[in-house]
Amino acid sequence: MGAKRVIIDKDSNLFVDGRRFKGTPGLWELIVKKKQKTGAYDGNDVKNYKEIIKMTGAMKHPENPEGPAANRGHKWKNFIRPVWEKHEQKPKQKVKRQQKKTQGQ
């Protein structure tokens, strides 16, 4: 998954960089399905999924690590894009705003 090795134990738990994520049916729904069933996962599953894609870099395009692995799918729009925008784009936008303020002074 992404650029990190993910280990799955006999109980379907996932390990990324030594951190354990409980392999719930909801988390697996988020990982393997293109479109998730409503109610098949809970808020904790979403939190863990977002942390896993952030830790592994799975949201980055393999041929262009600076760009997102974007598409028009349900999973991108509802789960991966919000993580991308929060963790990858905001720092770049802040720099641009600071540059504009500096130029205007």
VEXVEX-155781 format. One record per residue (C-alpha): x, y, z; residue in one letter. Coordinates in pm, whole numbers. Example, Ala and Ser with C-alpha at 12.3 -4.5 7.8 and 13.67 -1.06 7.14 Angstrom:
# VEXVEX-155781
- x_y_z_residu
- 1230_-450_780_A
- 1367_-106_714_S
//
This chain:
# VEXVEX-155781
- x_y_z_residu
- 0_0_0_M
- 164_322_-109_G
- 536_338_-41_A
- 530_149_289_K
- 523_-215_374_R
- 197_-315_538_V
- 192_-634_742_I
- -133_-820_799_I
- -149_-1068_1084_D
- -364_-1381_1118_K
- -643_-1173_1278_D
- -654_-933_979_S
- -492_-648_1173_N
- -267_-415_979_L
- 75_-291_1089_F
- 237_17_933_V
- 576_125_1074_D
- 503_-87_1381_G
- 168_80_1446_R
- -125_-159_1474_R
- -462_-90_1314_F
- -742_-327_1416_K
- -863_-501_1100_G
- -1234_-442_1144_T
- -1479_-528_866_P
- -1538_-153_825_G
- -1169_-74_781_L
- -1135_-352_525_W
- -1444_-216_346_E
- -1265_118_311_L
- -938_-39_197_I
- -1058_-286_-64_V
- -1387_-157_-205_K
- -1418_107_-475_K
- -1752_218_-336_K
- -1828_152_28_Q
- -2169_51_159_K
- -2326_314_382_T
- -2319_191_740_G
- -2050_-69_674_A
- -1787_138_858_Y
- -1782_378_1152_D
- -1595_696_1241_G
- -1305_504_1392_N
- -1267_301_1072_D
- -1256_624_869_V
- -1001_776_1109_K
- -779_467_1083_N
- -814_449_704_Y
- -714_814_667_K
- -415_760_896_E
- -306_456_695_I
- -324_635_359_I
- -136_929_509_K
- 135_707_662_M
- 182_497_349_T
- 157_777_95_G
- -113_576_-85_A
- -289_898_-186_M
- 13_1010_-392_K
- 46_933_-761_H
- 318_669_-811_P
- 464_843_-1116_E
- 442_1192_-963_N
- 480_1185_-582_P
- 403_1557_-567_E
- 59_1499_-718_G
- -241_1310_-590_P
- -356_972_-716_A
- -681_1142_-810_A
- -975_1015_-1005_N
- -1348_1077_-1010_R
- -1438_782_-792_G
- -1639_768_-473_H
- -1338_674_-257_K
- -1128_965_-387_W
- -1401_1224_-339_K
- -1519_1108_2_N
- -1209_978_176_F
- -876_1039_6_I
- -926_1393_-128_R
- -1002_1542_216_P
- -681_1387_352_V
- -484_1514_52_W
- -619_1866_92_E
- -553_1872_466_K
- -205_1721_465_H
- -57_1799_125_E
- -199_2124_-10_Q
- -249_2352_290_K
- 122_2411_363_P
- 179_2510_-1_K
- -118_2749_5_Q
- 8_2915_323_K
- 343_2980_162_V
- 175_3144_-137_K
- -35_3367_91_R
- 271_3470_290_Q
- 457_3554_-31_Q
- 167_3774_-147_K
- 161_3955_189_K
- 537_4012_171_T
- 514_4140_-187_Q
- 232_4379_-95_G
- 427_4544_190_Q
//
